[in-house]
Amino acid sequence: MTEHPYRPHLAALERVVALGGGHGLGRTLSALSFLGPRLTGIVTTTDNGGSTGRLRQSRQCIAWGDVRNCLNQLITQDSTGSRLFEYRFGGEDELKGHNLGNLILLALDDLCVRPVEAINLVRQVLRVKCGLLPMTESPADLLALGADGRRHLGELSVDGLKAMPSQLSLSPQVAATREALDAVREADLLILGPGSFLTSVLPPLLLPDLAAAFRQSKALKVWVENLAPEQSPVRQLSAGARLAWLHERLDFPVVDWVLCPPGLDWQNVPAGVRRLEQPLASDQIFYRHDRGALADGLEKILASCG
């Protein structure tokens, strides 16, 4: 079997766009990397934890961690580039805990006019053919209004909520990257997920201009469901209720199809949403999607649409 079996319906698409955070989006992009430059990832940039959070506090930059994670999943594992981008400093000085890939991206951002240019430079060096775009080039945080009426700023605070927020937005309200808007408008297939519902998959759709482009797009829209319960207030909702919450908050039908593992609770799923159930888990890590199964599932959905 070849590394990328021929999938005619995916291969026929001119533009595929996936949106989300580092781990889940990186998995989707690596599963579809055979599409080359016809594939674009739009990366969430609101993380405020770890090395990324420290850089954001000191340099007022976008969150680079999810971009780095996506790049690392698109280059050869165990290569020099992979080891460099994932190297994390030890010791007890100010570099402790920082990720070298984040620092490289930050340095290139300082040298370039725009963050998009910094990412493109790294893509050229690492020979990453698919496009990779930050959802915005301006720093912003998630802002949630809790059930108790209190405001909670930042991804870490949102994930720590005891119940689903009554409102979720970005602070400050920023504009989407113009290339991201163009990619969504031109897409034949739009993919959301897998990834943390509130803090990875949803943030790009909190950008009003990107949400409008997504809503107006004629592309087939597919939601890729997670394989394990989240450690966030989302765990209180069934799979169907999560999509209903998403459609209600954004005030438009967000997806046409769901790609998911068997056995989930799809009560209350929005009307008109179809789903394909099949095993998706990796043999190595049960909560990570198998790249071949993910690509095969998307191929089957496209085939069923004629």
The 8 nearest C-alpha neighbors of each residue, nearest first, counted from 0:
[[1, 2, 4, 3, 5, 291, 6, 295],
 [2, 0, 3, 4, 5, 291, 33, 6],
 [1, 3, 4, 0, 291, 33, 5, 30],
 [2, 4, 1, 5, 33, 291, 0, 6],
 [5, 3, 1, 6, 2, 0, 291, 295],
 [4, 6, 7, 3, 10, 1, 9, 8],
 [5, 7, 9, 8, 10, 4, 298, 295],
 [8, 6, 10, 9, 5, 11, 298, 302],
 [9, 7, 11, 10, 6, 298, 301, 302],
 [8, 10, 11, 7, 12, 6, 298, 301],
 [9, 11, 7, 8, 12, 6, 34, 5],
 [12, 10, 8, 9, 7, 13, 6, 14],
 [13, 11, 9, 10, 14, 187, 8, 15],
 [12, 14, 37, 11, 187, 15, 186, 10],
 [13, 15, 186, 37, 187, 12, 38, 16],
 [16, 14, 38, 188, 186, 187, 189, 37],
 [17, 15, 39, 189, 40, 38, 186, 190],
 [18, 16, 190, 40, 189, 191, 41, 39],
 [19, 17, 41, 191, 40, 42, 190, 24],
 [20, 18, 200, 199, 24, 42, 43, 192],
 [21, 19, 199, 43, 24, 42, 65, 23],
 [20, 22, 65, 68, 69, 24, 25, 23],
 [21, 23, 25, 24, 20, 26, 68, 194],
 [24, 22, 194, 193, 26, 25, 21, 20],
 [25, 23, 27, 19, 26, 20, 21, 22],
 [24, 26, 69, 28, 22, 23, 27, 21],
 [25, 27, 23, 29, 24, 28, 30, 22],
 [28, 26, 24, 30, 25, 29, 31, 23],
 [29, 27, 25, 31, 30, 26, 32, 24],
 [28, 30, 32, 26, 73, 31, 27, 25],
 [31, 29, 290, 27, 28, 32, 294, 26],
 [32, 30, 28, 33, 29, 34, 27, 294],
 [31, 33, 29, 34, 35, 28, 30, 129],
 [34, 32, 35, 31, 3, 30, 29, 10],
 [35, 33, 32, 37, 38, 31, 36, 10],
 [34, 36, 129, 128, 33, 37, 32, 38],
 [37, 35, 129, 38, 128, 130, 34, 39],
 [36, 38, 14, 35, 34, 13, 15, 129],
 [39, 37, 15, 129, 36, 34, 35, 16],
 [40, 38, 130, 16, 131, 129, 15, 17],
 [39, 41, 131, 17, 16, 18, 42, 132],
 [42, 40, 18, 132, 134, 133, 131, 17],
 [41, 43, 133, 134, 19, 20, 132, 18],
 [42, 44, 20, 19, 134, 199, 45, 203],
 [43, 45, 62, 61, 46, 42, 133, 134],
 [44, 46, 140, 62, 139, 43, 47, 141],
 [47, 45, 62, 154, 48, 44, 52, 51],
 [48, 46, 52, 154, 51, 153, 45, 155],
 [47, 49, 52, 46, 51, 50, 155, 53],
 [50, 48, 52, 51, 53, 47, 96, 97],
 [49, 51, 97, 53, 52, 96, 98, 54],
 [52, 50, 54, 49, 53, 64, 62, 48],
 [53, 51, 47, 48, 55, 49, 54, 50],
 [52, 54, 56, 50, 55, 51, 57, 49],
 [55, 53, 51, 57, 56, 52, 58, 50],
 [54, 56, 59, 52, 60, 58, 53, 57],
 [57, 55, 53, 54, 59, 58, 52, 60],
 [56, 58, 54, 55, 59, 53, 60, 52],
 [57, 59, 55, 60, 54, 56, 53, 105],
 [60, 58, 55, 56, 57, 138, 61, 54],
 [61, 59, 55, 58, 138, 62, 54, 137],
 [62, 60, 138, 44, 63, 137, 55, 136],
 [61, 63, 44, 46, 51, 45, 64, 60],
 [62, 64, 66, 101, 65, 61, 51, 67],
 [65, 63, 67, 66, 51, 62, 101, 68],
 [64, 66, 21, 68, 67, 20, 63, 69],
 [67, 65, 69, 63, 68, 64, 70, 42],
 [66, 68, 70, 64, 65, 69, 100, 71],
 [69, 67, 65, 21, 71, 66, 70, 64],
 [70, 68, 25, 66, 72, 21, 71, 67],
 [71, 69, 67, 73, 72, 68, 66, 74],
 [70, 72, 68, 73, 69, 74, 81, 67],
 [73, 71, 69, 70, 25, 74, 29, 68],
 [74, 72, 70, 71, 29, 69, 127, 75],
 [75, 73, 71, 72, 76, 70, 81, 127],
 [74, 76, 78, 77, 81, 73, 72, 71],
 [75, 77, 78, 81, 74, 72, 71, 82],
 [78, 76, 81, 82, 75, 79, 80, 74],
 [79, 77, 81, 80, 76, 75, 82, 74],
 [78, 80, 82, 81, 83, 77, 84, 76],
 [81, 79, 83, 78, 82, 84, 125, 74],
 [80, 82, 78, 84, 83, 79, 71, 76],
 [83, 81, 79, 85, 80, 84, 86, 78],
 [84, 82, 80, 86, 81, 85, 79, 99],
 [83, 85, 100, 81, 82, 86, 99, 80],
 [84, 86, 82, 83, 100, 81, 87, 98],
 [87, 85, 83, 99, 84, 98, 82, 88],
 [86, 88, 98, 97, 96, 99, 85, 89],
 [89, 87, 95, 96, 97, 94, 98, 86],
 [90, 88, 95, 96, 87, 91, 94, 97],
 [89, 91, 95, 92, 88, 94, 96, 93],
 [90, 92, 95, 89, 93, 94, 96, 88],
 [93, 91, 94, 95, 90, 89, 88, 96],
 [92, 94, 95, 91, 96, 97, 90, 88],
 [95, 93, 92, 97, 88, 96, 89, 91],
 [96, 94, 89, 88, 93, 90, 97, 92],
 [97, 95, 88, 87, 89, 50, 94, 98],
 [98, 96, 50, 94, 95, 87, 88, 99],
 [97, 99, 87, 101, 100, 86, 50, 85],
 [98, 100, 102, 101, 86, 84, 87, 103],
 [101, 99, 84, 103, 102, 98, 67, 85],
 [100, 102, 104, 99, 98, 103, 63, 64],
 [103, 101, 105, 99, 100, 104, 106, 98],
 [104, 102, 100, 106, 105, 101, 99, 107],
 [103, 105, 107, 101, 106, 102, 108, 100],
 [104, 106, 108, 102, 103, 107, 101, 109],
 [107, 105, 109, 103, 108, 104, 102, 110],
 [108, 106, 110, 117, 104, 109, 105, 111],
 [107, 109, 105, 111, 117, 114, 106, 110],
 [110, 108, 106, 107, 111, 105, 112, 117],
 [111, 109, 107, 108, 106, 112, 117, 105],
 [112, 110, 108, 113, 109, 117, 107, 116],
 [111, 113, 110, 116, 114, 108, 109, 117],
 [112, 114, 115, 116, 111, 108, 117, 136],
 [115, 113, 117, 108, 116, 136, 118, 111],
 [116, 114, 118, 113, 117, 119, 132, 133],
 [115, 117, 119, 114, 113, 118, 111, 120],
 [118, 116, 114, 107, 108, 120, 115, 119],
 [119, 117, 115, 121, 120, 116, 122, 114],
 [118, 120, 122, 116, 121, 117, 123, 115],
 [119, 121, 123, 117, 118, 122, 116, 124],
 [122, 120, 124, 118, 123, 119, 125, 117],
 [121, 123, 127, 119, 125, 120, 124, 126],
 [122, 124, 126, 120, 121, 125, 119, 127],
 [123, 125, 121, 122, 126, 120, 127, 119],
 [124, 126, 122, 123, 127, 121, 74, 80],
 [127, 125, 123, 124, 122, 128, 74, 121],
 [128, 126, 122, 125, 129, 123, 73, 74],
 [127, 129, 35, 36, 126, 130, 122, 32],
 [128, 130, 36, 35, 38, 39, 127, 131],
 [131, 129, 39, 36, 40, 38, 128, 132],
 [130, 132, 40, 39, 41, 129, 133, 118],
 [131, 133, 41, 42, 40, 134, 115, 179],
 [132, 134, 42, 135, 41, 44, 136, 43],
 [133, 135, 42, 41, 175, 43, 176, 203],
 [136, 134, 175, 176, 133, 137, 174, 44],
 [135, 137, 176, 114, 133, 61, 138, 134],
 [136, 138, 135, 61, 139, 173, 60, 174],
 [139, 137, 61, 60, 59, 136, 140, 45],
 [140, 138, 170, 171, 45, 169, 137, 141],
 [141, 139, 45, 153, 170, 169, 142, 152],
 [140, 142, 169, 153, 154, 152, 168, 170],
 [143, 141, 152, 168, 169, 151, 167, 170],
 [144, 142, 167, 151, 166, 150, 164, 145],
 [143, 145, 150, 166, 164, 165, 149, 148],
 [146, 144, 164, 147, 148, 149, 165, 143],
 [145, 147, 148, 164, 165, 144, 162, 163],
 [146, 148, 145, 149, 144, 150, 164, 165],
 [149, 147, 145, 146, 144, 150, 165, 164],
 [150, 148, 145, 147, 144, 151, 146, 143],
 [151, 149, 144, 143, 145, 152, 148, 142],
 [150, 152, 143, 142, 156, 144, 157, 149],
 [153, 151, 142, 141, 156, 143, 150, 140],
 [152, 154, 141, 140, 156, 155, 142, 47],
 [155, 153, 157, 156, 141, 46, 198, 158],
 [154, 156, 158, 157, 153, 159, 48, 47],
 [157, 155, 159, 154, 153, 158, 151, 152],
 [158, 156, 154, 159, 160, 155, 153, 151],
 [159, 157, 231, 155, 156, 160, 154, 232],
 [158, 160, 156, 157, 231, 155, 161, 232],
 [161, 159, 157, 162, 158, 232, 156, 231],
 [160, 162, 232, 159, 163, 231, 158, 145],
 [163, 161, 232, 160, 164, 146, 145, 235],
 [162, 164, 232, 165, 233, 160, 161, 145],
 [165, 163, 145, 166, 144, 146, 143, 162],
 [164, 166, 144, 145, 146, 163, 167, 143],
 [167, 165, 144, 164, 143, 168, 145, 248],
 [166, 168, 143, 142, 144, 164, 165, 141],
 [167, 169, 142, 205, 141, 143, 170, 166],
 [170, 168, 141, 172, 142, 140, 171, 139],
 [171, 169, 172, 140, 139, 142, 141, 168],
 [170, 172, 169, 139, 173, 140, 138, 168],
 [171, 173, 170, 169, 174, 139, 206, 168],
 [174, 172, 171, 137, 175, 206, 139, 135],
 [175, 173, 135, 206, 176, 208, 172, 137],
 [174, 176, 135, 134, 209, 177, 206, 208],
 [175, 177, 135, 179, 178, 134, 136, 174],
 [176, 178, 180, 179, 175, 181, 174, 135],
 [179, 177, 181, 180, 176, 182, 132, 175],
 [180, 178, 182, 176, 177, 181, 183, 132],
 [181, 179, 177, 183, 178, 182, 209, 184],
 [180, 182, 178, 184, 179, 183, 185, 177],
 [181, 183, 179, 185, 180, 184, 186, 178],
 [184, 182, 186, 180, 185, 181, 213, 179],
 [183, 185, 181, 182, 216, 186, 212, 180],
 [186, 184, 182, 183, 181, 187, 14, 216],
 [187, 185, 14, 183, 188, 15, 184, 218],
 [186, 188, 218, 14, 15, 12, 219, 13],
 [189, 187, 219, 15, 218, 186, 220, 16],
 [188, 190, 220, 16, 17, 219, 15, 221],
 [191, 189, 17, 221, 220, 222, 18, 16],
 [192, 190, 222, 18, 17, 223, 221, 200],
 [193, 191, 223, 194, 200, 19, 222, 23],
 [192, 194, 23, 223, 225, 224, 191, 24],
 [193, 195, 23, 192, 199, 200, 196, 20],
 [194, 196, 199, 198, 197, 200, 229, 193],
 [195, 197, 200, 198, 199, 194, 201, 233],
 [198, 196, 201, 195, 199, 200, 202, 233],
 [197, 199, 195, 196, 154, 200, 202, 201],
 [200, 198, 20, 195, 19, 194, 201, 196],
 [201, 199, 19, 196, 192, 202, 194, 195],
 [200, 202, 197, 204, 203, 199, 196, 198],
 [203, 201, 205, 204, 200, 199, 43, 198],
 [204, 202, 205, 206, 201, 134, 43, 209],
 [203, 205, 210, 206, 202, 201, 209, 207],
 [206, 204, 202, 203, 168, 207, 169, 210],
 [205, 207, 204, 209, 208, 203, 210, 175],
 [208, 206, 210, 209, 205, 211, 204, 174],
 [209, 207, 211, 210, 206, 212, 175, 174],
 [208, 210, 212, 211, 206, 207, 180, 175],
 [211, 209, 204, 213, 207, 212, 208, 206],
 [212, 210, 214, 208, 209, 213, 207, 215],
 [211, 213, 209, 215, 210, 214, 184, 216],
 [212, 214, 210, 216, 211, 215, 209, 183],
 [213, 215, 211, 212, 216, 210, 251, 253],
 [216, 214, 212, 213, 211, 217, 184, 210],
 [215, 217, 213, 218, 214, 184, 212, 183],
 [216, 218, 215, 219, 187, 186, 184, 214],
 [219, 217, 187, 188, 216, 186, 220, 189],
 [218, 220, 188, 189, 187, 255, 221, 217],
 [221, 219, 189, 254, 255, 190, 188, 218],
 [222, 220, 256, 190, 257, 254, 255, 191],
 [221, 223, 257, 191, 190, 192, 258, 256],
 [224, 222, 258, 192, 193, 257, 191, 259],
 [223, 225, 259, 193, 258, 222, 192, 226],
 [226, 224, 193, 227, 194, 223, 259, 228],
 [225, 227, 286, 224, 260, 280, 287, 228],
 [226, 228, 286, 225, 229, 285, 287, 224],
 [229, 227, 234, 230, 226, 225, 233, 231],
 [228, 230, 234, 231, 227, 233, 195, 232],
 [229, 231, 234, 228, 232, 158, 233, 159],
 [230, 232, 158, 233, 229, 234, 159, 160],
 [231, 233, 162, 163, 234, 161, 235, 160],
 [234, 232, 231, 235, 236, 229, 163, 196],
 [235, 233, 232, 229, 236, 228, 231, 230],
 [236, 234, 233, 232, 237, 162, 163, 231],
 [237, 235, 234, 240, 233, 241, 238, 239],
 [236, 238, 240, 239, 264, 241, 235, 265],
 [239, 237, 241, 240, 265, 264, 263, 236],
 [240, 238, 268, 265, 267, 266, 237, 241],
 [239, 241, 243, 237, 242, 238, 267, 236],
 [242, 240, 244, 238, 243, 239, 236, 237],
 [241, 243, 245, 244, 239, 240, 246, 268],
 [242, 244, 240, 246, 245, 241, 269, 268],
 [245, 243, 241, 247, 242, 246, 240, 248],
 [244, 246, 242, 248, 243, 247, 249, 241],
 [247, 245, 243, 249, 252, 244, 251, 248],
 [246, 248, 250, 244, 245, 249, 243, 251],
 [249, 247, 245, 250, 246, 244, 166, 251],
 [248, 250, 246, 247, 251, 245, 253, 204],
 [249, 251, 247, 248, 246, 252, 245, 253],
 [250, 252, 246, 249, 253, 214, 247, 248],
 [253, 251, 246, 254, 250, 214, 255, 269],
 [252, 254, 246, 251, 214, 255, 220, 245],
 [255, 253, 220, 221, 256, 252, 222, 272],
 [254, 256, 272, 220, 221, 273, 219, 271],
 [257, 255, 273, 221, 274, 272, 254, 222],
 [256, 258, 274, 222, 221, 223, 259, 275],
 [259, 257, 223, 275, 274, 224, 222, 276],
 [258, 260, 224, 276, 257, 223, 275, 277],
 [259, 261, 277, 278, 276, 279, 262, 226],
 [262, 260, 276, 277, 263, 259, 278, 275],
 [261, 263, 260, 264, 276, 259, 265, 277],
 [264, 262, 261, 265, 238, 260, 237, 259],
 [265, 263, 237, 238, 266, 239, 262, 240],
 [266, 264, 239, 238, 268, 263, 267, 237],
 [265, 267, 239, 268, 264, 240, 237, 238],
 [268, 266, 239, 240, 269, 265, 243, 270],
 [267, 269, 239, 266, 265, 243, 240, 242],
 [270, 268, 243, 272, 267, 271, 242, 239],
 [271, 269, 272, 268, 267, 273, 252, 243],
 [270, 272, 273, 269, 255, 256, 268, 252],
 [271, 273, 255, 256, 270, 269, 274, 254],
 [274, 272, 256, 271, 257, 255, 275, 270],
 [275, 273, 257, 256, 258, 276, 272, 259],
 [274, 276, 258, 257, 259, 277, 300, 273],
 [277, 275, 259, 261, 260, 258, 274, 278],
 [276, 278, 260, 261, 279, 259, 275, 296],
 [279, 277, 260, 280, 261, 276, 292, 259],
 [278, 280, 292, 288, 289, 260, 277, 293],
 [281, 279, 288, 289, 285, 287, 278, 286],
 [280, 282, 289, 288, 283, 284, 285, 287],
 [281, 283, 284, 280, 285, 289, 287, 288],
 [282, 284, 281, 285, 287, 280, 289, 286],
 [285, 283, 281, 287, 286, 282, 280, 288],
 [284, 286, 280, 281, 287, 282, 283, 226],
 [285, 287, 226, 227, 284, 280, 288, 281],
 [288, 286, 284, 285, 281, 280, 289, 226],
 [289, 287, 280, 281, 279, 290, 286, 293],
 [288, 290, 281, 280, 292, 291, 279, 293],
 [289, 291, 30, 293, 292, 288, 294, 26],
 [290, 292, 294, 293, 289, 295, 30, 3],
 [293, 291, 295, 289, 279, 294, 290, 296],
 [292, 294, 290, 296, 291, 295, 289, 279],
 [293, 295, 291, 297, 296, 292, 30, 298],
 [296, 294, 298, 292, 293, 297, 291, 299],
 [297, 295, 299, 293, 298, 294, 292, 300],
 [296, 298, 300, 294, 299, 295, 301, 293],
 [297, 299, 295, 301, 296, 300, 9, 8],
 [300, 298, 302, 296, 297, 301, 303, 295],
 [299, 301, 297, 303, 302, 298, 296, 304],
 [300, 302, 298, 304, 299, 303, 8, 297],
 [303, 301, 299, 304, 305, 300, 298, 8],
 [304, 302, 300, 305, 301, 299, 298, 275],
 [303, 305, 301, 302, 300, 299, 219, 8],
 [304, 302, 303, 301, 300, 8, 299, 298]]
